[in-house]
Amino acid sequence: MSVFSTAQHLDEALAAYSDPVDQRAGQIVQSAIKHLYAFAEEIGLTRDEWMQGIEFLTAVGQMCDDTRQEFILLSDTLGLSMLVEMINQDPADGTTDPTVFGPFHVPDAPLKKMGESILIDDDDGTPLTFTGHVRDVDGNPIEGALLDVWQTASNGMYDVQDPSQTPMNCRGRFVTGTDGAYAFVAVKPVAYPIPGDGPAGAMLRATGRHNWRPAHTHVVVSAPGVKTIITHLFDKDSDYLDSDTVFGVRDGLIVDMSASSVRFDFVVEADG
């Protein structure tokens, strides 16, 4: 009697998921099975390594809480988060580059008047004014565009990481008028390490990578009828621009933050 082969095992598993109630779920699970099996065979996965992987993923889940999302950190540091943004944005020529969302966004940041500061408490930081327009690919201003802005304080920590900061420090939302112009005051961002005390950090150390991100300010630009852009603006003088631990840097997002103000136009495209 011939030995039951790995190819037969794959066929058996795929057949078990061949009649899904949710077609997209079935497609995703079948594709995941194919690639997981190929991965295990390619590297000759041992029993001990399989168990270490299970323990690693268990530890990732155990590290997650209301303010810490270790699975997003893992996805970011593997470059998967950036890949998902690239696939979903599929930007047209001339539009602003997307980058990673990150694990530290907080929904429903305060709605502020155009030109106001997102700082609540950061006396040690250097104020920095961001200005520009939200336009379409033809240069027309976008009225009613919502800019959701957040960043670390000057100590390199987000408010959700740092009990000494007032909640919603360095966060704000702004809505453009008929001219599509925006303006807000922030603090000059600094490079900072992503949390390295969990499984994602252990993976980086084991593979010889650092856990630092270059200085940046997060901006999500959304408006009716256009593709939402999840992006950052990076300081051109920051360290780690060429080795961002989450692979988020794009040349078109690097700006000069050496003066007291930054000008950058966000270019969006029609949705669909």
Secondary structure in CASP SS format (residue, H / E / C, confidence):
PFRMAT SS
TARGET T0000
AUTHOR 0000-0000-0000
METHOD secondary structure of the structure
MODEL  1
M C 1.00
S C 1.00
V C 1.00
F C 1.00
S C 1.00
T H 1.00
A H 1.00
Q H 1.00
H H 1.00
L H 1.00
D H 1.00
E H 1.00
A H 1.00
L H 1.00
A H 1.00
A H 1.00
Y C 1.00
S C 1.00
D C 1.00
P C 1.00
V C 1.00
D C 1.00
Q H 1.00
R H 1.00
A H 1.00
G H 1.00
Q H 1.00
I H 1.00
V H 1.00
Q H 1.00
S H 1.00
A H 1.00
I H 1.00
K H 1.00
H H 1.00
L H 1.00
Y H 1.00
A H 1.00
F H 1.00
A H 1.00
E H 1.00
E H 1.00
I H 1.00
G C 1.00
L C 1.00
T C 1.00
R H 1.00
D H 1.00
E H 1.00
W H 1.00
M H 1.00
Q H 1.00
G H 1.00
I H 1.00
E H 1.00
F H 1.00
L H 1.00
T H 1.00
A H 1.00
V H 1.00
G H 1.00
Q H 1.00
M H 1.00
C C 1.00
D C 1.00
D C 1.00
T C 1.00
R C 1.00
Q C 1.00
E H 1.00
F H 1.00
I H 1.00
L H 1.00
L H 1.00
S H 1.00
D H 1.00
T H 1.00
L C 1.00
G C 1.00
L H 1.00
S H 1.00
M H 1.00
L H 1.00
V H 1.00
E H 1.00
M H 1.00
I H 1.00
N H 1.00
Q H 1.00
D C 1.00
P C 1.00
A C 1.00
D C 1.00
G C 1.00
T C 1.00
T C 1.00
D C 1.00
P C 1.00
T C 1.00
V C 1.00
F C 1.00
G C 1.00
P C 1.00
F C 1.00
H C 1.00
V C 1.00
P C 1.00
D C 1.00
A C 1.00
P C 1.00
L E 1.00
K C 1.00
K C 1.00
M C 1.00
G C 1.00
E C 1.00
S E 1.00
I C 1.00
L C 1.00
I C 1.00
D C 1.00
D C 1.00
D C 1.00
D C 1.00
G C 1.00
T C 1.00
P E 1.00
L E 1.00
T E 1.00
F E 1.00
T E 1.00
G E 1.00
H E 1.00
V E 1.00
R E 1.00
D E 1.00
V C 1.00
D C 1.00
G C 1.00
N C 1.00
P E 1.00
I C 1.00
E C 1.00
G C 1.00
A C 1.00
L E 1.00
L E 1.00
D E 1.00
V E 1.00
W E 1.00
Q C 1.00
T C 1.00
A C 1.00
S C 1.00
N C 1.00
G C 1.00
M C 1.00
Y C 1.00
D C 1.00
V C 1.00
Q C 1.00
D C 1.00
P C 1.00
S C 1.00
Q C 1.00
T C 1.00
P C 1.00
M C 1.00
N C 1.00
C C 1.00
R E 1.00
G E 1.00
R E 1.00
F E 1.00
V E 1.00
T C 1.00
G C 1.00
T C 1.00
D C 1.00
G C 1.00
A E 1.00
Y E 1.00
A E 1.00
F E 1.00
V E 1.00
A E 1.00
V E 1.00
K C 1.00
P C 1.00
V C 1.00
A C 1.00
Y E 1.00
P E 1.00
I C 1.00
P C 1.00
G C 1.00
D C 1.00
G C 1.00
P H 1.00
A H 1.00
G H 1.00
A H 1.00
M H 1.00
L H 1.00
R H 1.00
A H 1.00
T C 1.00
G C 1.00
R C 1.00
H C 1.00
N C 1.00
W E 1.00
R E 1.00
P C 1.00
A C 1.00
H E 1.00
T E 1.00
H E 1.00
V E 1.00
V E 1.00
V E 1.00
S E 1.00
A C 1.00
P C 1.00
G C 1.00
V E 1.00
K C 1.00
T C 1.00
I E 1.00
I E 1.00
T E 1.00
H E 1.00
L E 1.00
F E 1.00
D E 1.00
K C 1.00
D C 1.00
S C 1.00
D C 1.00
Y C 1.00
L C 1.00
D C 1.00
S C 1.00
D C 1.00
T C 1.00
V C 1.00
F C 1.00
G C 1.00
V C 1.00
R C 1.00
D H 1.00
G H 1.00
L H 1.00
I E 1.00
V E 1.00
D C 1.00
M C 1.00
S C 1.00
A C 1.00
S C 1.00
S E 1.00
V E 1.00
R E 1.00
F C 1.00
D C 1.00
F E 1.00
V E 1.00
V E 1.00
E C 1.00
A E 1.00
D C 1.00
G C 1.00
END
